[in-house]
Amino acid sequence: RLRRQAAHIRIAIDGEVRMEQLVCDGIMVATPAGSTAYNVSAYGPILPMGAPLLALTPISAFRPRRWRGALLPNTARVAFEILDPDKRPVSATADFTEVRNVARIEVHEDTGVSLHLLFDPEHNLQKRIIREQFLP
C-alpha cells in the first residue's frame, strides 16, 4: 500500500480467482532463496533450497482474518488485481525495483534465468535452514 488505507487485492492463480478480496498492507511471492529473509519475518514459511515451490505470504492481513498464505508450485502464474487503485494505491516491489500506482501485477518464475550460488563449505545452508525453523 502507498497510503494509510489497507490495500484490497483480488488473487488469481493460473487464471482462476482464488480470493475475491484480500484486505492487507501487502502480499509477497517468495522463492526458496528469498524465503529466509523478509518472507519469514512476515510469518511466511522457510522453503528448502531447490524446492519447486513459491510461498504466497500476506503482510498484516485484515480480511480474511485467518488466512496465512499459500504454497504454490513454482510453475504457477500469480495475478494480483488491485481493487479501487485510485482510492487505495499500491506499489509493486521486486528486490530493489519499485513500480508505483499499479492496477494489476502478474508474477511467475522465469525458468530461463539461473544462478549458481556459492557458499562457504564450512557452513551448510541446508542445515542452517532446518535449524532456523526450530529456534525458540
DRENGUSE-778883 format. One line per 5 residues: number of its first residue (from 0); their letters; for each residue x, y, z of C-alpha. Coordinates in steps of 0.5 Angstrom, whole numbers. Each point is the difference from the previous one (the first is absolute). Layout:
BEGIN
NUM = A = X,Y,Z  ... $
end
This chain:
BEGIN
0 = RLRRQ = 0,0,0  2,7,-1  -4,4,5  -4,-1,6  -5,-5,-2 $
5 = AAHIR = 1,-7,-1  0,-3,-7  -6,-4,-3  3,-5,-4  -3,-6,-5 $
10 = IAIDG = 4,-6,0  0,-5,-6  5,-6,-1  1,-2,-7  -6,4,-3 $
15 = EVRME = -5,-3,6  -2,5,5  1,-3,7  -1,6,4  -5,5,-2 $
20 = QLVCD = 3,6,5  6,0,5  0,6,5  7,1,2  6,4,0 $
25 = GIMVA = 3,-4,-6  2,-7,-2  6,-3,-3  2,-6,-4  7,-3,2 $
30 = TPAGS = 4,-6,-3  4,-4,5  6,4,-1  -4,6,2  -4,-3,6 $
35 = TAYNV = 5,0,5  0,8,1  -6,4,-1  -5,-5,-1  2,-4,7 $
40 = SAYGP = 0,7,3  -8,1,-2  -1,-7,3  0,-4,-7  4,-7,-1 $
45 = ILPMG = 7,-1,-1  1,-4,-6  5,-5,-1  5,2,-6  -2,-4,-6 $
50 = APLLA = -7,-1,2  -4,1,-6  -5,5,4  -2,7,0  -2,3,7 $
55 = LTPIS = -6,5,0  0,4,6  -5,6,3  3,5,3  -4,3,6 $
60 = AFRPR = -7,-4,-3  -6,3,3  -5,-4,-4  -1,-6,-1  3,0,8 $
65 = RWRGA = 3,-7,0  3,0,-7  7,-1,1  2,-1,-7  1,-6,-5 $
70 = LLPNT = 6,-4,-3  -1,-1,-8  4,-4,-5  6,4,-3  -4,0,-7 $
75 = ARVAF = -6,4,3  -1,7,-3  -3,4,6  -4,6,-2  -2,6,5 $
80 = EILDP = -5,5,-3  -1,6,5  -7,2,1  -1,7,0  7,2,-1 $
85 = DKRPV = -2,8,0  -2,0,7  5,-6,2  6,1,-4  5,-6,0 $
90 = SATAD = 7,-1,-2  4,-6,-2  7,-1,2  5,-6,-2  6,0,4 $
95 = FTEVR = 3,8,-2  -5,2,-5  -7,3,1  -6,2,-4  -5,5,3 $
100 = NVARI = -7,0,-1  -1,-7,-3  -7,-3,-2  2,-7,-2  6,-4,1 $
105 = EVHED = 2,-7,-2  5,-4,3  4,-6,-3  6,-3,1  5,1,-6 $
110 = TGVSL = 3,-7,-2  4,3,-5  5,3,5  4,-4,5  5,2,5 $
115 = HLLFD = 6,-4,4  0,2,7  7,-1,3  0,-2,8  6,-1,5 $
120 = PEHNL = 1,-7,0  1,1,8  -8,2,0  -5,-5,-2  -6,4,-3 $
125 = QKRII = -5,-6,1  2,-1,7  -1,8,2  -7,0,-4  -2,-6,4 $
130 = REQFL = 3,3,7  -3,7,-1  -7,-4,0  1,-2,7  2,6,3 $
135 = P = -3,1,7 $
end
